[in-house]
Amino acid sequence: MNNTIIPFFRKHMLMLGGALIGAVAGFLYWKFVGCSSGSCAITSSPVNSSLYGLFFGGVLFSSFKPNKK
């Protein structure tokens, strides 16, 4: 099992790091900016905001991955 986990993390390290950074950024956005009325779909809860940041952080950072031929 250990032989398959470590290569996976090495291969996708940039995307996973971006997802982590995005989740933290989404949480911080909820905490400091947020939505005062509670009617905002993304920023009304810390979970929604963190998941949104996680997804887009992973997508953004994975776009910087160099293509190997």
N, CA, C and O atoms as a GROMACS GRO file, in nm:
protein
  276
    1MET      N    1   0.082  -0.120   0.000
    1MET     CA    2   0.000   0.000   0.000
    1MET      C    3   0.087   0.126   0.000
    1MET      O    4   0.056   0.223  -0.069
    2ASN      N    5   0.193   0.125   0.076
    2ASN     CA    6   0.282   0.240   0.083
    2ASN      C    7   0.348   0.267  -0.052
    2ASN      O    8   0.385   0.381  -0.082
    3ASN      N    9   0.365   0.162  -0.133
    3ASN     CA   10   0.429   0.178  -0.263
    3ASN      C   11   0.342   0.254  -0.362
    3ASN      O   12   0.394   0.302  -0.463
    4THR      N   13   0.213   0.265  -0.337
    4THR     CA   14   0.126   0.335  -0.430
    4THR      C   15   0.088   0.475  -0.380
    4THR      O   16   0.054   0.562  -0.461
    5ILE      N   17   0.093   0.497  -0.251
    5ILE     CA   18   0.050   0.626  -0.196
    5ILE      C   19   0.155   0.734  -0.220
    5ILE      O   20   0.122   0.844  -0.263
    6ILE      N   21   0.280   0.704  -0.192
    6ILE     CA   22   0.386   0.804  -0.204
    6ILE      C   23   0.403   0.853  -0.349
    6ILE      O   24   0.413   0.973  -0.370
    7PRO      N   25   0.406   0.764  -0.449
    7PRO     CA   26   0.414   0.816  -0.587
    7PRO      C   27   0.293   0.900  -0.626
    7PRO      O   28   0.306   0.995  -0.703
    8PHE      N   29   0.176   0.866  -0.575
    8PHE     CA   30   0.056   0.946  -0.604
    8PHE      C   31   0.074   1.088  -0.552
    8PHE      O   32   0.045   1.184  -0.624
    9PHE      N   33   0.120   1.103  -0.427
    9PHE     CA   34   0.138   1.236  -0.370
    9PHE      C   35   0.248   1.313  -0.441
    9PHE      O   36   0.237   1.434  -0.460
   10ARG      N   37   0.354   1.245  -0.482
   10ARG     CA   38   0.459   1.314  -0.556
   10ARG      C   39   0.411   1.361  -0.692
   10ARG      O   40   0.447   1.469  -0.738
   11LYS      N   41   0.329   1.280  -0.756
   11LYS     CA   42   0.279   1.314  -0.889
   11LYS      C   43   0.181   1.431  -0.883
   11LYS      O   44   0.181   1.516  -0.973
   12HIS      N   45   0.099   1.437  -0.780
   12HIS     CA   46  -0.006   1.538  -0.769
   12HIS      C   47   0.022   1.641  -0.659
   12HIS      O   48  -0.071   1.703  -0.607
   13MET      N   49   0.149   1.660  -0.625
   13MET     CA   50   0.184   1.749  -0.515
   13MET      C   51   0.141   1.893  -0.541
   13MET      O   52   0.094   1.960  -0.449
   14LEU      N   53   0.155   1.941  -0.661
   14LEU     CA   54   0.119   2.079  -0.693
   14LEU      C   55  -0.032   2.101  -0.679
   14LEU      O   56  -0.074   2.202  -0.623
   15MET      N   57  -0.111   2.008  -0.729
   15MET     CA   58  -0.256   2.021  -0.718
   15MET      C   59  -0.303   2.012  -0.573
   15MET      O   60  -0.388   2.089  -0.530
   16LEU      N   61  -0.247   1.918  -0.496
   16LEU     CA   62  -0.287   1.902  -0.357
   16LEU      C   63  -0.246   2.023  -0.274
   16LEU      O   64  -0.321   2.066  -0.186
   17GLY      N   65  -0.129   2.078  -0.301
   17GLY     CA   66  -0.087   2.200  -0.231
   17GLY      C   67  -0.176   2.317  -0.264
   17GLY      O   68  -0.211   2.396  -0.177
   18GLY      N   69  -0.213   2.329  -0.391
   18GLY     CA   70  -0.305   2.436  -0.431
   18GLY      C   71  -0.442   2.420  -0.369
   18GLY      O   72  -0.506   2.519  -0.332
   19ALA      N   73  -0.488   2.295  -0.356
   19ALA     CA   74  -0.617   2.271  -0.293
   19ALA      C   75  -0.613   2.309  -0.146
   19ALA      O   76  -0.708   2.367  -0.094
   20LEU      N   77  -0.503   2.278  -0.079
   20LEU     CA   78  -0.489   2.315   0.062
   20LEU      C   79  -0.485   2.467   0.079
   20LEU      O   80  -0.552   2.522   0.167
   21ILE      N   81  -0.408   2.533  -0.004
   21ILE     CA   82  -0.400   2.680   0.002
   21ILE      C   83  -0.536   2.741  -0.030
   21ILE      O   84  -0.576   2.838   0.034
   22GLY      N   85  -0.606   2.685  -0.129
   22GLY     CA   86  -0.738   2.736  -0.164
   22GLY      C   87  -0.839   2.718  -0.053
   22GLY      O   88  -0.923   2.805  -0.029
   23ALA      N   89  -0.834   2.604   0.017
   23ALA     CA   90  -0.927   2.580   0.128
   23ALA      C   91  -0.902   2.679   0.241
   23ALA      O   92  -0.997   2.732   0.299
   24VAL      N   93  -0.776   2.704   0.272
   24VAL     CA   94  -0.744   2.801   0.377
   24VAL      C   95  -0.786   2.941   0.335
   24VAL      O   96  -0.840   3.017   0.415
   25ALA      N   97  -0.762   2.975   0.208
   25ALA     CA   98  -0.802   3.107   0.158
   25ALA      C   99  -0.954   3.122   0.160
   25ALA      O  100  -1.005   3.229   0.192
   26GLY      N  101  -1.027   3.016   0.125
   26GLY     CA  102  -1.172   3.021   0.129
   26GLY      C  103  -1.224   3.040   0.270
   26GLY      O  104  -1.319   3.115   0.292
   27PHE      N  105  -1.162   2.973   0.367
   27PHE     CA  106  -1.203   2.990   0.506
   27PHE      C  107  -1.174   3.130   0.555
   27PHE      O  108  -1.257   3.192   0.622
   28LEU      N  109  -1.055   3.180   0.521
   28LEU     CA  110  -1.021   3.316   0.563
   28LEU      C  111  -1.111   3.420   0.497
   28LEU      O  112  -1.144   3.521   0.559
   29TYR      N  113  -1.151   3.395   0.374
   29TYR     CA  114  -1.244   3.486   0.308
   29TYR      C  115  -1.378   3.488   0.382
   29TYR      O  116  -1.437   3.594   0.402
   30TRP      N  117  -1.425   3.368   0.422
   30TRP     CA  118  -1.551   3.362   0.498
   30TRP      C  119  -1.536   3.435   0.631
   30TRP      O  120  -1.627   3.507   0.672
   31LYS      N  121  -1.423   3.417   0.697
   31LYS     CA  122  -1.404   3.475   0.829
   31LYS      C  123  -1.394   3.628   0.825
   31LYS      O  124  -1.454   3.696   0.909
   32PHE      N  125  -1.321   3.681   0.729
   32PHE     CA  126  -1.296   3.825   0.730
   32PHE      C  127  -1.387   3.905   0.637
   32PHE      O  128  -1.409   4.023   0.663
   33VAL      N  129  -1.439   3.846   0.532
   33VAL     CA  130  -1.527   3.917   0.439
   33VAL      C  131  -1.668   3.864   0.455
   33VAL      O  132  -1.759   3.937   0.495
   34GLY      N  133  -1.686   3.737   0.424
   34GLY     CA  134  -1.813   3.668   0.448
   34GLY      C  135  -1.935   3.732   0.387
   34GLY      O  136  -1.927   3.810   0.292
   35CYS      N  137  -2.048   3.696   0.444
   35CYS     CA  138  -2.176   3.746   0.398
   35CYS      C  139  -2.259   3.781   0.520
   35CYS      O  140  -2.295   3.693   0.598
   36SER      N  141  -2.289   3.906   0.537
   36SER     CA  142  -2.360   3.949   0.658
   36SER      C  143  -2.507   3.909   0.658
   36SER      O  144  -2.564   3.889   0.765
   37SER      N  145  -2.568   3.898   0.541
   37SER     CA  146  -2.711   3.866   0.538
   37SER      C  147  -2.739   3.716   0.548
   37SER      O  148  -2.849   3.677   0.587
   38GLY      N  149  -2.642   3.634   0.513
   38GLY     CA  150  -2.662   3.489   0.518
   38GLY      C  151  -2.727   3.432   0.394
   38GLY      O  152  -2.752   3.312   0.388
   39SER      N  153  -2.754   3.515   0.295
   39SER     CA  154  -2.821   3.467   0.175
   39SER      C  155  -2.722   3.435   0.062
   39SER      O  156  -2.764   3.390  -0.045
   40CYS      N  157  -2.595   3.457   0.084
   40CYS     CA  158  -2.494   3.427  -0.018
   40CYS      C  159  -2.470   3.276  -0.020
   40CYS      O  160  -2.449   3.215   0.085
   41ALA      N  161  -2.474   3.216  -0.138
   41ALA     CA  162  -2.463   3.070  -0.148
   41ALA      C  163  -2.325   3.019  -0.109
   41ALA      O  164  -2.315   2.915  -0.045
   42ILE      N  165  -2.220   3.090  -0.145
   42ILE     CA  166  -2.085   3.039  -0.120
   42ILE      C  167  -2.032   3.086   0.015
   42ILE      O  168  -1.978   3.006   0.091
   43THR      N  169  -2.045   3.212   0.045
   43THR     CA  170  -1.979   3.267   0.163
   43THR      C  171  -2.066   3.269   0.288
   43THR      O  172  -2.027   3.329   0.388
   44SER      N  173  -2.182   3.206   0.284
   44SER     CA  174  -2.267   3.208   0.404
   44SER      C  175  -2.222   3.106   0.507
   44SER      O  176  -2.257   3.120   0.624
   45SER      N  177  -2.145   3.004   0.468
   45SER     CA  178  -2.097   2.906   0.564
   45SER      C  179  -1.949   2.879   0.540
   45SER      O  180  -1.903   2.887   0.426
   46PRO      N  181  -1.874   2.847   0.646
   46PRO     CA  182  -1.730   2.822   0.627
   46PRO      C  183  -1.704   2.696   0.546
   46PRO      O  184  -1.602   2.688   0.477
   47VAL      N  185  -1.791   2.599   0.553
   47VAL     CA  186  -1.772   2.475   0.476
   47VAL      C  187  -1.785   2.503   0.327
   47VAL      O  188  -1.700   2.461   0.248
   48ASN      N  189  -1.890   2.574   0.288
   48ASN     CA  190  -1.910   2.606   0.146
   48ASN      C  191  -1.793   2.688   0.092
   48ASN      O  192  -1.742   2.661  -0.017
   49SER      N  193  -1.752   2.786   0.168
   49SER     CA  194  -1.645   2.873   0.123
   49SER      C  195  -1.512   2.797   0.113
   49SER      O  196  -1.436   2.818   0.019
   50SER      N  197  -1.485   2.709   0.209
   50SER     CA  198  -1.362   2.630   0.207
   50SER      C  199  -1.361   2.530   0.092
   50SER      O  200  -1.259   2.513   0.026
   51LEU      N  201  -1.474   2.465   0.067
   51LEU     CA  202  -1.482   2.369  -0.043
   51LEU      C  203  -1.467   2.438  -0.178
   51LEU      O  204  -1.402   2.386  -0.269
   52TYR      N  205  -1.527   2.554  -0.191
   52TYR     CA  206  -1.514   2.632  -0.314
   52TYR      C  207  -1.368   2.670  -0.338
   52TYR      O  208  -1.316   2.657  -0.449
   53GLY      N  209  -1.301   2.718  -0.232
   53GLY     CA  210  -1.160   2.752  -0.242
   53GLY      C  211  -1.073   2.631  -0.270
   53GLY      O  212  -0.977   2.640  -0.346
   54LEU      N  213  -1.106   2.517  -0.209
   54LEU     CA  214  -1.033   2.392  -0.231
   54LEU      C  215  -1.038   2.352  -0.377
   54LEU      O  216  -0.935   2.320  -0.437
   55PHE      N  217  -1.156   2.354  -0.434
   55PHE     CA  218  -1.173   2.315  -0.574
   55PHE      C  219  -1.097   2.407  -0.667
   55PHE      O  220  -1.019   2.361  -0.751
   56PHE      N  221  -1.119   2.537  -0.653
   56PHE     CA  222  -1.056   2.630  -0.746
   56PHE      C  223  -0.906   2.645  -0.722
   56PHE      O  224  -0.832   2.674  -0.816
   57GLY      N  225  -0.860   2.626  -0.599
   57GLY     CA  226  -0.716   2.625  -0.574
   57GLY      C  227  -0.650   2.507  -0.641
   57GLY      O  228  -0.542   2.521  -0.699
   58GLY      N  229  -0.713   2.390  -0.634
   58GLY     CA  230  -0.659   2.271  -0.700
   58GLY      C  231  -0.658   2.287  -0.851
   58GLY      O  232  -0.561   2.249  -0.916
   59VAL      N  233  -0.764   2.341  -0.906
   59VAL     CA  234  -0.771   2.362  -1.051
   59VAL      C  235  -0.667   2.464  -1.096
   59VAL      O  236  -0.599   2.444  -1.196
   60LEU      N  237  -0.655   2.572  -1.022
   60LEU     CA  238  -0.560   2.677  -1.060
   60LEU      C  239  -0.416   2.626  -1.054
   60LEU      O  240  -0.339   2.646  -1.148
   61PHE      N  241  -0.379   2.560  -0.945
   61PHE     CA  242  -0.241   2.515  -0.931
   61PHE      C  243  -0.209   2.399  -1.025
   61PHE      O  244  -0.095   2.385  -1.068
   62SER      N  245  -0.307   2.316  -1.057
   62SER     CA  246  -0.279   2.206  -1.149
   62SER      C  247  -0.257   2.255  -1.292
   62SER      O  248  -0.202   2.182  -1.374
   63SER      N  249  -0.300   2.376  -1.322
   63SER     CA  250  -0.277   2.431  -1.456
   63SER      C  251  -0.130   2.470  -1.476
   63SER      O  252  -0.087   2.491  -1.590
   64PHE      N  253  -0.052   2.480  -1.368
   64PHE     CA  254   0.090   2.513  -1.378
   64PHE      C  255   0.178   2.390  -1.390
   64PHE      O  256   0.300   2.404  -1.398
   65LYS      N  257   0.120   2.272  -1.391
   65LYS     CA  258   0.197   2.148  -1.398
   65LYS      C  259   0.259   2.134  -1.537
   65LYS      O  260   0.188   2.143  -1.638
   66PRO      N  261   0.389   2.112  -1.543
   66PRO     CA  262   0.452   2.098  -1.675
   66PRO      C  263   0.412   1.966  -1.741
   66PRO      O  264   0.399   1.863  -1.674
   67ASN      N  265   0.392   1.969  -1.870
   67ASN     CA  266   0.356   1.848  -1.946
   67ASN      C  267   0.484   1.772  -1.981
   67ASN      O  268   0.578   1.829  -2.036
   68LYS      N  269   0.484   1.644  -1.949
   68LYS     CA  270   0.597   1.558  -1.987
   68LYS      C  271   0.560   1.482  -2.112
   68LYS      O  272   0.451   1.426  -2.124
   69LYS      N  273   0.653   1.481  -2.207
   69LYS     CA  274   0.629   1.412  -2.333
   69LYS      C  275   0.702   1.281  -2.336
   69LYS      O  276   0.692   1.208  -2.435
   0.00000   0.00000   0.00000
